[in-house]
Amino acid sequence: MKVSIDLEADALLIQFRKGRSAKTIELDKDTNLDLDAKGLPLAIEMLNVTQKIPIKELRSIDVSLPIKR
């Protein structure tokens, strides 16, 4: 998984896995979900991200996943 931000484009991308997007679903006017040919999620893109999330909060992203096997 990869999280990236492009401040020039004011966009945040959360990529779950690599693949070719077969369909994009508009979740709202600034949020898109990319799906592969099987309908599985590839990525979420948020546009105008700094209008929704303060830049201070975007400086660091803490991800903690309690995955047990």
PyRosetta script that sets phi, psi and omega in degrees:
from pyrosetta import init, pose_from_sequence

init()
pose = pose_from_sequence("MKVSIDLEADALLIQFRKGRSAKTIELDKDTNLDLDAKGLPLAIEMLNVTQKIPIKELRSIDVSLPIKR")
pose.set_psi(1, 144.8)
pose.set_omega(1, -177.3)
pose.set_phi(2, -137.5)
pose.set_psi(2, 135.5)
pose.set_omega(2, 175.1)
pose.set_phi(3, -118.1)
pose.set_psi(3, 128.2)
pose.set_omega(3, 179.0)
pose.set_phi(4, -140.6)
pose.set_psi(4, 155.3)
pose.set_omega(4, 178.9)
pose.set_phi(5, -131.7)
pose.set_psi(5, 140.4)
pose.set_omega(5, 175.4)
pose.set_phi(6, -119.9)
pose.set_psi(6, 99.3)
pose.set_omega(6, -176.8)
pose.set_phi(7, -68.3)
pose.set_psi(7, -28.6)
pose.set_omega(7, 177.1)
pose.set_phi(8, -65.1)
pose.set_psi(8, -40.8)
pose.set_omega(8, 177.2)
pose.set_phi(9, -87.3)
pose.set_psi(9, -10.4)
pose.set_omega(9, -176.9)
pose.set_phi(10, 56.0)
pose.set_psi(10, 50.4)
pose.set_omega(10, -176.5)
pose.set_phi(11, -132.9)
pose.set_psi(11, 142.0)
pose.set_omega(11, 176.1)
pose.set_phi(12, -115.9)
pose.set_psi(12, 132.4)
pose.set_omega(12, 179.4)
pose.set_phi(13, -121.4)
pose.set_psi(13, 127.4)
pose.set_omega(13, 172.2)
pose.set_phi(14, -113.3)
pose.set_psi(14, 108.0)
pose.set_omega(14, -177.6)
pose.set_phi(15, -100.8)
pose.set_psi(15, 118.0)
pose.set_omega(15, -179.1)
pose.set_phi(16, -79.3)
pose.set_psi(16, -38.3)
pose.set_omega(16, 178.1)
pose.set_phi(17, -163.5)
pose.set_psi(17, 161.6)
pose.set_omega(17, 179.1)
pose.set_phi(18, -79.4)
pose.set_psi(18, 152.5)
pose.set_omega(18, 177.9)
pose.set_phi(19, 162.3)
pose.set_psi(19, 173.5)
pose.set_omega(19, -179.9)
pose.set_phi(20, -93.7)
pose.set_psi(20, 127.6)
pose.set_omega(20, 178.8)
pose.set_phi(21, -73.6)
pose.set_psi(21, 126.0)
pose.set_omega(21, 177.5)
pose.set_phi(22, -102.1)
pose.set_psi(22, -22.3)
pose.set_omega(22, -177.5)
pose.set_phi(23, -153.8)
pose.set_psi(23, 140.5)
pose.set_omega(23, 175.1)
pose.set_phi(24, -118.7)
pose.set_psi(24, 127.0)
pose.set_omega(24, 177.5)
pose.set_phi(25, -105.7)
pose.set_psi(25, 126.8)
pose.set_omega(25, 177.1)
pose.set_phi(26, -83.7)
pose.set_psi(26, 110.0)
pose.set_omega(26, -179.1)
pose.set_phi(27, -78.5)
pose.set_psi(27, -37.3)
pose.set_omega(27, 168.8)
pose.set_phi(28, -154.2)
pose.set_psi(28, -175.5)
pose.set_omega(28, -172.2)
pose.set_phi(29, -62.9)
pose.set_psi(29, -19.0)
pose.set_omega(29, -178.3)
pose.set_phi(30, -122.0)
pose.set_psi(30, 9.7)
pose.set_omega(30, -176.2)
pose.set_phi(31, -131.9)
pose.set_psi(31, 124.5)
pose.set_omega(31, -178.7)
pose.set_phi(32, -123.3)
pose.set_psi(32, 142.2)
pose.set_omega(32, 176.5)
pose.set_phi(33, -115.0)
pose.set_psi(33, 121.7)
pose.set_omega(33, 178.2)
pose.set_phi(34, -95.7)
pose.set_psi(34, 132.5)
pose.set_omega(34, 179.1)
pose.set_phi(35, -119.8)
pose.set_psi(35, 150.8)
pose.set_omega(35, 175.8)
pose.set_phi(36, -85.1)
pose.set_psi(36, -174.8)
pose.set_omega(36, -176.7)
pose.set_phi(37, -64.4)
pose.set_psi(37, -22.7)
pose.set_omega(37, 178.3)
pose.set_phi(38, -90.7)
pose.set_psi(38, -1.0)
pose.set_omega(38, -179.6)
pose.set_phi(39, 85.7)
pose.set_psi(39, 12.6)
pose.set_omega(39, 179.4)
pose.set_phi(40, -88.3)
pose.set_psi(40, 143.7)
pose.set_omega(40, -176.6)
pose.set_phi(41, -69.2)
pose.set_psi(41, 137.2)
pose.set_omega(41, 175.2)
pose.set_phi(42, -107.0)
pose.set_psi(42, -44.5)
pose.set_omega(42, -174.1)
pose.set_phi(43, -162.2)
pose.set_psi(43, 158.0)
pose.set_omega(43, 170.4)
pose.set_phi(44, -121.6)
pose.set_psi(44, 133.0)
pose.set_omega(44, 177.6)
pose.set_phi(45, -119.7)
pose.set_psi(45, 130.6)
pose.set_omega(45, 175.5)
pose.set_phi(46, -112.5)
pose.set_psi(46, 125.3)
pose.set_omega(46, 176.9)
pose.set_phi(47, -98.9)
pose.set_psi(47, 158.4)
pose.set_omega(47, -177.7)
pose.set_phi(48, 54.1)
pose.set_psi(48, 39.4)
pose.set_omega(48, -172.2)
pose.set_phi(49, -63.4)
pose.set_psi(49, -36.0)
pose.set_omega(49, -177.6)
pose.set_phi(50, -73.5)
pose.set_psi(50, -11.8)
pose.set_omega(50, 173.6)
pose.set_phi(51, -80.7)
pose.set_psi(51, -18.0)
pose.set_omega(51, -176.8)
pose.set_phi(52, -106.9)
pose.set_psi(52, -33.9)
pose.set_omega(52, -177.0)
pose.set_phi(53, -125.3)
pose.set_psi(53, 125.1)
pose.set_omega(53, 179.7)
pose.set_phi(54, -58.4)
pose.set_psi(54, 140.8)
pose.set_omega(54, -178.6)
pose.set_phi(55, -55.4)
pose.set_psi(55, -33.3)
pose.set_omega(55, 177.9)
pose.set_phi(56, -58.8)
pose.set_psi(56, -38.7)
pose.set_omega(56, 180.0)
pose.set_phi(57, -74.6)
pose.set_psi(57, -25.7)
pose.set_omega(57, -179.0)
pose.set_phi(58, -80.4)
pose.set_psi(58, -13.9)
pose.set_omega(58, -177.7)
pose.set_phi(59, -65.2)
pose.set_psi(59, -31.3)
pose.set_omega(59, 178.6)
pose.set_phi(60, -140.1)
pose.set_psi(60, 137.5)
pose.set_omega(60, 179.3)
pose.set_phi(61, -120.1)
pose.set_psi(61, 123.9)
pose.set_omega(61, -179.6)
pose.set_phi(62, -106.8)
pose.set_psi(62, 118.5)
pose.set_omega(62, 179.0)
pose.set_phi(63, -118.3)
pose.set_psi(63, 121.1)
pose.set_omega(63, 178.8)
pose.set_phi(64, -128.6)
pose.set_psi(64, 112.3)
pose.set_omega(64, -177.4)
pose.set_phi(65, -112.7)
pose.set_psi(65, 112.6)
pose.set_omega(65, -180.0)
pose.set_phi(66, -80.3)
pose.set_psi(66, 70.6)
pose.set_omega(66, -177.8)
pose.set_phi(67, -92.9)
pose.set_psi(67, 124.0)
pose.set_omega(67, 178.6)
pose.set_phi(68, -119.4)
pose.set_psi(68, 140.5)
pose.set_omega(68, 178.8)
pose.set_phi(69, -122.9)
pose.dump_pdb("model.pdb")
